């Protein structure tokens, strides 16, 4: 635990980009059906990577409880 009161630099106001603009820049489109979602490629390269993701997700969701 640190006792410093330094705060990180604030995010520059001119660096803000809307979600819609980010999607446009990346060329992504919303999923329009459950079938389209089911046909999507698996985002995890292995079961181990999936397990690491779940472990991290669980820890981040329970970080304020401890």
C-alpha positions in Angstrom: 0.0 0.0 0.0 1.4 3.4 -1.0 1.1 6.6 1.1 1.6 9.0 -1.8 -1.2 11.3 -2.8 -0.1 11.6 -6.4 -2.9 11.2 -8.9 -2.4 10.0 -12.5 -2.5 12.6 -15.2 -6.1 13.2 -16.3 -7.1 11.8 -19.7 -6.8 14.6 -22.3 -10.3 15.9 -23.2 -9.4 16.1 -26.9 -8.5 12.4 -26.9 -12.2 11.3 -26.3 -13.7 9.2 -29.1 -17.3 7.9 -29.0 -18.0 4.2 -29.1 -19.7 4.7 -32.4 -16.6 6.4 -33.8 -14.3 3.7 -32.6 -16.6 1.0 -34.2 -16.6 3.0 -37.5 -12.8 3.3 -37.4 -12.4 -0.4 -36.8 -15.0 -1.4 -39.4 -17.1 -3.4 -37.0 -20.8 -3.7 -37.0 -23.3 -4.7 -34.3 -24.4 -8.3 -34.2 -28.0 -8.5 -35.5 -29.0 -12.0 -34.5 -28.2 -14.9 -32.1 -27.3 -17.0 -35.1 -24.6 -14.5 -36.1 -23.2 -14.6 -32.6 -23.2 -18.4 -32.5 -21.2 -18.5 -35.8 -18.6 -16.1 -34.5 -15.0 -17.3 -34.1 -14.0 -18.3 -30.6 -12.1 -15.3 -29.0 -9.9 -17.6 -26.9 -7.0 -19.5 -28.4 -7.0 -22.2 -25.8 -8.9 -23.5 -22.7 -6.0 -22.2 -20.6 -6.5 -18.7 -22.0 -10.2 -18.9 -21.3 -9.6 -20.1 -17.7 -7.1 -17.2 -17.2 -9.8 -14.7 -18.4 -12.4 -16.1 -16.1 -10.0 -16.0 -13.1 -9.1 -12.4 -13.8 -12.8 -11.5 -14.3 -13.8 -13.1 -11.1 -11.0 -11.4 -9.2 -11.8 -8.0 -10.6 -15.5 -8.4 -9.7 -14.7 -9.3 -6.1 -11.8 -6.9 -5.6 -14.0 -4.5 -3.5 -15.3 -7.2 -1.3 -12.0 -8.0 0.4 
